[in-house]
């Protein structure tokens, strides 16, 4: 395969990865909104545990079919990742409960500079001036169209602080572990999904009861709510897998910056299906600014010097590309 063909092939797979992530992320948010708001299933932490149960089943099936090869991940690394990931899930749920929507959105936006900080300190990454400016444009645009009322209290600030740090560390670790141990997204998900499922199902009902004063076992399960639960878990498999693929192919910062395209799409789909309340020139302007920032970031970060890692972990390349492995599972020796 010529260098040009390889570049085109990589670009096509990059687009496929982002499309996969955007479609599944928007889909699961729409389903969960119906489940939580319309049908009153307010047990978000337990629901996330069920998502990882479904993901665990998927990884076991893929391993059985030969898509996932045997690999090793040190227990200490696995425990650290699960700790960060679970604090991220619980922290975001608590932050949303204790803070205004405006401050919750600001906390989510602060994950981008936090992820940049982690890459600069831990990976010695250097960003060009244009890359930094493009990130600021994205932050400004998303802030314009999502941040409304902003009020904060002591315990809400602590919850948001924990959520931001743990989420940033979790996403950094996804990329770090794949590079350090030369394992693909499927393999890493196969290691992390089972302990996440077990731990979240163990603590989830208690956290949800603490937040909502309702018990998950007392919920009035109907055929429609069960159908939505199954649909949510099914889509979550794709969401979890696509997150690992995207962060593995790019970085946590790129995942955060370009991932705000999902925010724009979620707002748009929400206006289309749940009414146009809140849609105004202010919101539209924010969307346009954010999209311009994302396009700018995608361009400048790919230029020489736009975003460079001055030192890297001494690793070998994983044997197969995760998306290629799905498309051509039998060609195990193809790179």
C-alpha positions, -999 to 999 in steps of 0.1 A, spaced: 0 0 0 15 34 -10 19 62 15 -10 82 -1 -32 51 0 -23 45 37 -31 82 45 -65 80 27 -72 47 45 -64 61 79 -85 93 72 -115 71 62 -111 50 94 -108 82 115 -141 95 100 -157 62 106 -146 62 142 -159 97 149 -192 90 131 -196 58 151 -190 77 184 -213 106 175 -242 85 163 -241 62 194 -236 91 218 -265 111 205 -287 80 203 -280 70 239 -287 105 252 -320 106 234 -331 72 247 -319 79 282 -337 113 282 -369 94 274 -362 68 300 -352 91 328 -376 120 322 -406 104 305 -406 71 324 -390 82 356 -361 58 357 -339 82 376 -312 56 386 -284 69 365 -255 51 382 -273 17 382 -281 23 345 -244 29 338 -236 -4 356 -261 -22 333 -244 -6 303 -211 -21 313 -228 -55 319 -239 -54 283 -205 -43 272 -189 -71 291 -212 -96 274 -202 -81 240 -164 -84 248 -169 -120 258 -187 -128 225 -160 -109 205 -133 -129 224 -151 -161 216 -152 -152 179 -115 -143 178 -118 -105 176 -101 -100 209 -67 -116 215 -53 -126 249 -34 -97 265 -21 -87 299 -29 -55 319 -13 -51 354 -38 -52 382 -25 -19 396 -32 -2 363 -66 -18 360 -76 -7 395 -65 28 389 -85 31 357 -116 16 373 -112 40 402 -110 71 379 -138 59 357 -162 52 386 -154 85 403 -161 101 370 -195 85 366 -207 91 402 -191 126 403 -209 137 371 -242 125 384 -237 142 418 -225 174 401 -256 175 380 -278 170 411 -261 196 433 -253 223 408 -272 245 384 -272 233 347 -250 263 338 -223 255 363 -225 218 353 -218 228 317 -189 250 328 -175 220 347 -178 198 315 -160 225 295 -132 227 319 -123 191 311 -106 204 279 -80 226 296 -76 199 323 -69 173 296 -44 197 280 -27 201 314 -23 163 318 -9 159 284 16 188 289 27 175 323 27 138 318 34 134 281 54 166 275 30 176 247 34 211 232 6 230 215 10 258 189 -6 292 194 -32 285 167 -41 251 183 -46 269 217 -67 296 201 -89 271 183 -96 253 216 -106 286 231 -130 293 202 -147 259 208 -150 266 245 -165 300 238 -190 286 213 -202 258 234 -204 281 265 -226 306 245 -251 279 235 -252 258 267 -244 280 297 -274 299 311 -279 302 348 -247 299 368 -249 293 406 -226 273 427 -224 260 463 -197 244 483 -206 208 480 -216 212 444 -182 227 436 -164 198 453 -185 173 433 -177 191 401 -140 193 409 -139 155 416 -159 148 384 -136 170 362 -104 155 375 -115 119 374 -130 122 339 -99 138 326 -77 111 342 -100 83 329 -98 96 293 -61 102 295 -56 67 309 -75 51 279 -49 65 255 -20 59 279 -28 23 285 -32 15 249 2 31 241 21 17 270 9 -19 268 3 -20 230 -32 -32 233 -62 -22 211 -95 -7 221 -113 -41 222 -87 -56 244 -87 -27 268 -124 -27 270 -124 -64 277 -101 -58 307 -120 -28 321 -157 -35 315 -162 -65 339 -148 -48 370 -167 -16 362 -199 -35 357 -195 -53 390 -185 -23 411 -212 0 396 -239 -26 402 -227 -30 437 -226 7 447 -251 21 421 -284 14 438 -270 30 471 -257 61 452 -290 64 433 -310 61 465 -288 88 482 -294 111 452 -331 105 445 -345 89 477 -359 62 455 -351 25 453 -344 8 420 -360 -24 431 -393 -5 438 -395 11 403 -426 2 383 -411 -17 354 -434 -16 323 -429 -32 289 -420 2 274 -395 11 301 -379 -24 298 -377 -20 260 -360 14 265 -336 -1 291 -326 -29 266 -322 -3 238 -301 19 261 -278 -10 270 -275 -20 234 -265 15 222 -241 18 252 -220 -10 238 -213 11 208 -208 42 228 -182 26 251 -164 9 223 -163 40 201 -150 61 230 -120 37 234 -114 36 196 -115 74 193 -93 82 223 -69 54 212 -66 68 176 -63 104 188 -60 118 223 -82 128 252 -79 164 242 -90 158 206 -118 136 219 -130 164 241 -127 192 216 -142 174 185 -166 156 208 -184 188 214 -199 183 180 -221 158 199 -233 187 221 -243 207 190 -261 177 175 -278 168 208 -291 204 211 -303 202 175 -320 168 178 -335 180 211 -350 210 194 -364 189 166 -380 161 187 -387 177 221 -397 213 211 -380 245 201 -381 260 236 -348 277 243 -338 279 206 -329 315 198 -303 336 179 -280 333 210 -279 295 208 -275 294 170 -246 318 172 -229 297 198 -233 266 176 -218 283 146 -188 296 167 -182 261 182 -183 244 148 -159 270 133 -135 263 163 -138 225 158 -129 228 121 -100 251 129 -87 228 156 -89 198 133 -68 217 107 -42 233 129 -36 204 152 -27 182 122 -1 207 109 36 202 117 41 217 152 4 221 158 5 194 185 37 175 192 47 150 218 83 157 227 88 123 242 68 91 240 65 58 256 86 31 240 59 8 226 53 -12 196 23 -7 174 -8 -29 181 -11 -58 157 -44 -48 142 -64 -16 137 -96 -20 157 -119 -9 129 -100 -30 104 -103 -60 127 -141 -56 126 -141 -54 88 -116 -81 81 -114 -104 112 -97 -133 94 -67 -115 81 -48 -115 114 -14 -106 98 -26 -75 80 -15 -41 94 
